[in-house]
Amino acid sequence: MLDFFELVQKSLPTLLEGTFVTIKLTILILALGLVLGLIIAFFQTYGNKPVRLLAGIYDRIFRSVPELVLLLLVFYGLPNIGFRLSPFYAAVLALGLRSAAYMAQIFRGSFMSVGSDQLTAAYSLGMGEYKAFIYVIFPQAIRAFIPPSPMNTP
């Protein structure tokens, strides 16, 4: 039993370093996924036809390719075209792009949940498409894509 505790004591600094790297990786992936996912969802929902098509292609590709394949493509494929990334930032890029594709679907669903009459009302007030999105659609969509807290559920 003493050997186990000695092993844990020797491994603790490495385990703590790995924990901090994991937390940093998670925060960066979520930040990239949220920002890029919001942009892609906006393009899929309110873009013109070519922009919607490109956003849809991005979405289909990054949601259908396995994560390990994306990691290998980014880490080993990008140096072939002149972009060399450290393993950490290659993981952030690959997993962030995949996260953005999934987040885009969540955001797009919440944008679609806001009634079309809200958009019509914003247009009747003289708002353009972007202003209507920022001041009318987005604030209402926030409620749809933020899950309820356990305290508020029956």
Beta strands, then each sheet from edge to edge (+ up, - down):
end
